[in-house]
Amino acid sequence: MSDYLDKVDRLKSLVLSMPPPNQDTMRFMFSHLKRYETPHLQGLNPLSQYPVYPQKPSVSIPSVPSKT
């Protein structure tokens, strides 16, 4: 765990060494990644909110005749 905390501290110091506009961009990116990573870490399925569709399409798609 110490290795993980060292990496986090190193990344934090790198971000803080950036110019303020870049820090803001990184803050936004990390908050975005955290938002989408959280359900997975909590053991939830992030796709469970979407309906399940059948394996095959319900509408048949006609094939295009080849030009030979």
C-alpha positions in Angstrom: 0.0 0.0 0.0 2.9 2.3 0.7 3.9 2.0 -3.0 0.4 3.1 -4.0 0.5 6.1 -1.7 3.9 7.1 -3.0 2.6 7.0 -6.5 -0.4 9.2 -5.5 1.9 11.7 -3.8 4.2 11.8 -6.8 1.3 12.4 -9.2 -0.1 15.1 -6.9 3.3 16.9 -6.8 3.5 16.7 -10.6 0.1 18.2 -11.1 0.8 20.9 -8.6 4.0 21.8 -10.5 1.9 22.5 -13.6 0.7 25.9 -14.6 -2.8 26.7 -13.1 -4.8 26.2 -16.3 -3.2 22.7 -16.7 -4.0 22.0 -13.0 -7.6 22.8 -13.7 -7.7 20.5 -16.7 -6.2 17.7 -14.7 -8.6 18.3 -11.8 -11.5 18.0 -14.3 -10.1 14.8 -15.9 -9.5 13.1 -12.5 -13.0 14.0 -11.3 -14.4 12.6 -14.6 -12.5 9.4 -14.2 -13.4 9.1 -10.6 -17.1 9.5 -11.4 -17.0 6.6 -13.9 -14.7 4.4 -11.9 -16.7 4.6 -8.6 -19.6 2.2 -9.5 -17.0 -0.5 -10.5 -15.1 -0.1 -7.3 -18.3 -0.3 -5.2 -19.2 -3.7 -6.9 -22.0 -2.2 -8.9 -22.5 -2.8 -12.6 -22.4 0.6 -14.3 -24.3 -0.9 -17.3 -27.2 -2.2 -15.1 -29.2 1.0 -15.8 -29.4 0.2 -19.5 -32.0 -2.3 -20.9 -30.8 -5.7 -22.1 -31.4 -6.3 -25.7 -31.7 -9.7 -27.5 -28.7 -11.3 -29.1 -30.1 -11.1 -32.6 -31.6 -7.9 -34.1 -35.4 -8.0 -34.2 -35.5 -6.5 -37.6 -34.0 -8.3 -40.5 -31.6 -6.3 -42.6 -31.6 -7.2 -46.3 -28.3 -8.0 -47.9 -27.0 -5.8 -50.7 -26.6 -7.6 -54.0 -23.1 -7.7 -55.2 -22.2 -6.1 -58.5 -20.5 -8.8 -60.5 
